Amino acid sequence: MALKQRNPKNLRTCVLLDKKEKREVDFNADYVGFEIPDKFVVGYGLDWAEEGRNFKDVYCVIT
């Protein structure tokens, strides 16, 4: 909301991973890299207890 309050001429949203199943509010990003199921993922900057962040790809964690 802070960005909208500045009255930009245009405002677009971009997400790498979109988990629509997990969404709690009505929202659709303008640009989506990948739609994924509600699974825990690591890699490409995402981690689990500081592990997996440096993976070059995104992986699903199976527990």
KAPEUR-V559115 format. One record per pair of residues at least 12 apart in sequence whose ideal C-beta (glycine too) atoms are under 10 Angstrom apart, sorted by the first residue. I is the first residue (numbers start at 1). GAP is how many residues later the second one is. Records with the same first field share a line. If there is no record, write none. Layout:
I=GAP, GAP
This chain:
10=20
11=19
12=17, 18, 19
13=14, 15, 16, 17, 18, 19
14=15, 16, 17, 18, 19
15=12, 13, 14, 15, 16, 17, 18, 19, 20
16=13, 15, 16, 17, 18, 20, 28, 29, 30, 42
17=15, 16, 17, 18, 19, 24, 27, 29, 41
18=13, 14, 15, 16, 17, 18
19=16, 17, 18, 19, 20, 22
20=12, 15, 16, 17, 18
21=14, 15, 16, 17, 18
22=14, 15, 16, 17
23=15
33=25
34=24
36=22, 24
37=23
39=20, 21, 22, 23
40=19, 20, 21, 22, 23
41=14, 16, 17, 18, 19, 20
42=12, 13, 15, 16, 17, 18, 19
43=12, 13, 14, 15, 16, 17, 18
44=12, 13, 14, 15
45=13
46=12, 13, 15
48=13, 15
